[in-house]
Amino acid sequence: MHLTFDSRFGPVSFPYLLLLTGNLIKVTSAFLGLCYSADLFQATMLMMMDTAFVPPYPKRHKSDLGGIATLLSAKRDLLSFWSEDSFRYQFMSRRILNRSIFIANTPELVKYVFVTQKDNYESKSPQMRKALEPLLGDGLFISDGELWKNRRLLQNGLFDTHHIQAYSQIMTDTAAEMAEHWASLPAGSSVGVLSAMGQLTSEIIARTLFGARLGQDAAAVIHAFADYQAAIEQIHVTNFLGLPEWIPIGSLNMGKAKAAAQRIHAIVDHVIAKGEQGGYEHTLLNELLAANQRSKGVAISREGIRNELIVLFMAGHETTANALSWVWYLLSQSPDSEAKMHAEIDRVLGGRLPAYEDVSNLPYTRAVFEETMRLYPPVPILSRQAKAEDTIRRRKIPAGSIMLVVPWLLHRHRDYWEQPDAFIPERFMDVNKRPDKFLYLPFSVGPRVCIGKMFGMVEAVLAIATLAQHFRLSLPQGTAITHECRLTLRPRGALAMRLERR
């Protein structure tokens, strides 16, 4: 393997700027209602950094792995092969077998790849396409060109502020039902958090998409997605050998992946049919069908609509469920952050259920979720394939090369974050010092930014506020938490936690 890098310094981190400033500033704390002087705020930030929880992370190698070792490690886990230096490099290039791979690792380069040269880096990598085609078909997540433009244009209006506000009641009602279920359990019960959050988010997206309750199908969907992730051949060896993509060399597990995809298709088809009987009133399916009829472009087939619904279902269920699961884990290890969030929720809501209008008044709750996605980005590696030859920092990028943007690296980059591995929600509390959108990208960025970004953010804040009003989750002593990462980044296992009433 050949490895080169560019380690020129980027801008200093937001917390570091705060600590250096000598001017008197006022920062309003939404959870305490106090105004801080610059000195007190700086001292508070220093104290937070000294006591902040640092969750365990995958081993970082002292030096970069060889090409074959990298490939084998990536097949097991996409976070297992990075070296310590990967978190400070700005631009990297690797040669694995016959495939050139480049990594854009600064906000400047992310903007170049995802915005300035978006047409050249529009296509997802062959590995990603092969991994997702059995499940998503020609869905928005992996399509490109005119097909992608037409589908995206058709769906853009489905996630505006007006629609999100309408969907928010479903989010709160569904979370309240889970709170009622938890209240019915014996004190000190153990909850499988990953499964619980999967049931919550799948139920929310099902009611939003189809107006139908998943019920027992929720568990089937969750298990099918897990089976699919476990089976996919994400790192397909033919792409690194330089062989044509049609050559059927790969994992025998693709048969298992296709079987899992068929189970998901069957459930979604069933729920669509139930929605048809109910007339789709006020659902995303109804909006999509209506938009399809009004479209001046090529109409989407029934199968195409199903593919788009599965994309929305996957994005609206899997990634948010994983992020929420990490939230409860991090809060359980960060009593100060948990107490601040509880104080904010109690003060703003006063015991009532949250509504859409409350989201803007829960900045610390939102900051907890944002910091969680910084440490555990739902999709930690974003891959593209160069259509044409390019040059970046005097380095030739051959056509067909893989270009990676890696939130896992960017979100913990040594040049941009103070204590990058620590859980510090306060990073996101100053609205005037938000992280660069090309540095912090849990929903990607540019034209292909996640279409449900606002949906997911509102859903998470409402769900956290609803459940945290009455419960906290604690981790049994001695429990070791680790991750698994194939398509998405999730806790390994059930993430069993003890339910405690507040």
Stockholm file with secondary structure:
# STOCKHOLM 1.0

chainA/1-502         MHLTFDSRFGPVSFPYLLLLTGNLIKVTSAFLGLCYSADLFQATMLMMMDTAFVPPYPKRHKSDLGGIATLLSAKRDLLSFWSEDSFRYQFMSRRILNRSIFIANTPELVKYVFVTQKDNYESKSPQMRKALEPLLGDGLFISDGELWKNRRLLQNGLFDTHHIQAYSQIMTDTAAEMAEHWASLPAGSSVGVLSAMGQLTSEIIARTLFGARLGQDAAAVIHAFADYQAAIEQIHVTNFLGLPEWIPIGSLNMGKAKAAAQRIHAIVDHVIAKGEQGGYEHTLLNELLAANQRSKGVAISREGIRNELIVLFMAGHETTANALSWVWYLLSQSPDSEAKMHAEIDRVLGGRLPAYEDVSNLPYTRAVFEETMRLYPPVPILSRQAKAEDTIRRRKIPAGSIMLVVPWLLHRHRDYWEQPDAFIPERFMDVNKRPDKFLYLPFSVGPRVCIGKMFGMVEAVLAIATLAQHFRLSLPQGTAITHECRLTLRPRGALAMRLERR
#=GR chainA/1-502 SS CCEEEECCCCCCCHHHHHHHCCSCCCEECTTTCCEECHHHHHHHHHHHHHHCBCCCCCCCBSSCCCHHHHHHHHHHCTTSSCBGGGGTCSEEEEEETTEEEEEECSHHHHHIIIIITTTTTCSBCHHHHHHHHHHHTTCTTTCCHHHHHHHHHHHGGGGSHHHHHHHHHHHHHHHHHHHHHHHTSCTTCEEEHHHHHHHHHHHHHHHHHHSCCCTTHHHHHHHHHHHHHHHCCCSCHHHHHTCCTTSCCSCTTHHHHHHHHHHHHHHHHHHHHHHHHTTTTTSHHHHHHHHHHHCSSCCCCHHHHHHHHHHHHHHHHHHHHHHHHHHHHHHHTCHHHHHHHHHHHHHHHTTSCCCGGGGGGCHHHHHHHHHHHHHSCSSCCEEEECSSCEEETTEEECTTCEEEECHHHHTTCTTTCSSTTSBCGGGGCCGGGCCCTTTCCTTCCGGGSCTTHHHHHHHHHHHHHHHHTTEEEECCTTCCCCEEESSSEEESSCCEEEEEEC
#=GC SS_cons         CCEEEECCCCCCCHHHHHHHCCSCCCEECTTTCCEECHHHHHHHHHHHHHHCBCCCCCCCBSSCCCHHHHHHHHHHCTTSSCBGGGGTCSEEEEEETTEEEEEECSHHHHHIIIIITTTTTCSBCHHHHHHHHHHHTTCTTTCCHHHHHHHHHHHGGGGSHHHHHHHHHHHHHHHHHHHHHHHTSCTTCEEEHHHHHHHHHHHHHHHHHHSCCCTTHHHHHHHHHHHHHHHCCCSCHHHHHTCCTTSCCSCTTHHHHHHHHHHHHHHHHHHHHHHHHTTTTTSHHHHHHHHHHHCSSCCCCHHHHHHHHHHHHHHHHHHHHHHHHHHHHHHHTCHHHHHHHHHHHHHHHTTSCCCGGGGGGCHHHHHHHHHHHHHSCSSCCEEEECSSCEEETTEEECTTCEEEECHHHHTTCTTTCSSTTSBCGGGGCCGGGCCCTTTCCTTCCGGGSCTTHHHHHHHHHHHHHHHHTTEEEECCTTCCCCEEESSSEEESSCCEEEEEEC
//
